[in-house]
Amino acid sequence: IGLPEGSVVTSSNTTPYLALRPLLDDFVLSMTRGAQVIYPKDAARIVGLLNLGPGARVAEAGVGSGAMTCSLLRAVGDEGTVYSYERRPEFAEIAEANVTRWFGSRPASWQVILGDLAEILEERDLDAVILDMLAPWDCVDAVGRALAPGGVLVCYLATTTQMSRLVETLRVSGEWTEPRAEETLMRTWHLEGLAVRPDHRMNGHTGFLVVSRRLAD
């Protein structure tokens, strides 16, 4: 609109609007969805747990609506690569549209592969893998072959039964460090004069994160 970000403009009915480009957090919460998205509070933690930085190579399954993909691509930069596996073409299509819209063009560092990661994962010496699916234990062997020794696996899970089965699968395989589980809770605060207190509502449970690292052969 020809003004710098942070400008206030007034509509014809005198309503003031603050003009700012959206942050990635804002975009994720309003993007077109096919599958449920990984919310910003979890995505930020996942990027940290995966130890991602410029030049890293990371695989994800499934791609969902592309929310986690945007965070991964920003973390690895132009020198890195994100391999996104998705079994459902309609989800991949929505994710490609969302990611392209956020970055302004389709990132050259991004590869979208249609199919089941457990059956077609061919990459080797990956730095990290993130699994967001119903049965991540089915992918443990494939991910073990793809990760470099010391590489990080993070699984985003909805239920405790999923978490239990995944952890036992990792333990039995003998190829992984002792799995660790956590969840991220976010509580905002009310700030008004001397009335400084926690808000009555908070962003509580959204999903469980299970983390483990690949051992040497």
C-alpha angles and dihedrals in degrees: 000000000000096000132103120260113273093043121138116225128187125223125222089267091052096254110148119226128191110222114214133145109247121259116229088257089058093046094050092052092052103034124119108269135212100159125019112280129234102246122237095254090059096038092057092050092047092053088052094047091049089054091224124179140152111315097019121140115220136170127206135190127221110017094203110177095338099256096123089040091062091055092047093050093050091049098051095041127200092312095056133067134229116200110198118195119196129169096198116069093203091058091047090052093052091046092051091052093048095046093046091049093051096048096036091238137028107283114242088216092065128090121184115200121189113217145054112314091211090062106034108028103129103160118112134200093024117173095218147355130205119197121196105172145107097260111026091160088073089064099048095098094047092047091048090057093046100047122083115234106283092023117144129242119195121182123194110211136182102202141039091234090059090048093051095049093047094049093050091049091053092048095049093049091063091212100099141067116250105291119244125205131202144152130214121232122188124199122185124203134230111235117190120138108297091343096099112155142127115285114256091241129048139184099255130168118000102150146332123256120211115192131192138153131226115252123216115269 
